[in-house]
Amino acid sequence: MNNFDNKTFIITGAAGHLGQAVAAKFIQRGARLVLMDRDAQTLRRAFGAASEALLLEVDLLNRGHIRAGVNEAISRFGRMDGVCHVAGGSVWARPCTRLHPRPGTSSWT
């Protein structure tokens, strides 16, 4: 099995059944998680005990929400090692492999 110690991942759609299952596996492997969903109440109910996880209410149909969520995640953990996009919809303007911090800032574009 892979060891995700000291690795940080964003999981979108984390409040749903599939998102919860994926997050549970990542937690078992030692990952630090940024759990995003537009349903904050279900997200807190499912992961409130996961003290290491950053729980964020993010509507992936809103670019401003995405940007703010990623910036908060970077601020907390310093970096992201991967994204597991489980949510059913989004407006990512380009592949996440091409997202990068703007030079000289910690803000993502």
Steps between C-alpha positions, in 0.01 A plus 500: 500500500606857438598712795357852484671633814578871458301512175205735462206439271182686408192281469199664337152365558622370835156507667355246256521125548786453252686806632472370858633159396793652311582731791490209746760311292724806475474551878592134559813557294603805702406780259422855607171592338318804373140383472280714277127481448213742456313320781686628807264337750546148360874562467525595870280207603715253307845640580471717809712248694780510239691777676778510241259560213412847375126504428395759243159593365579550132262520204703369207272687262643825637859586401532740793413220743757271336772765514426588864492133600830417334662812648378404850632147451842627391506743790432220748716221357755684286444285193269254328626165375189402309130543431238228502206649313196300610236775471252476216558843347749783480621788289875436517621718214801281429639166616603508865846377401554845348385698803792672666563784741545842344871587509598680819173419680331213676178567307389244243362582158 
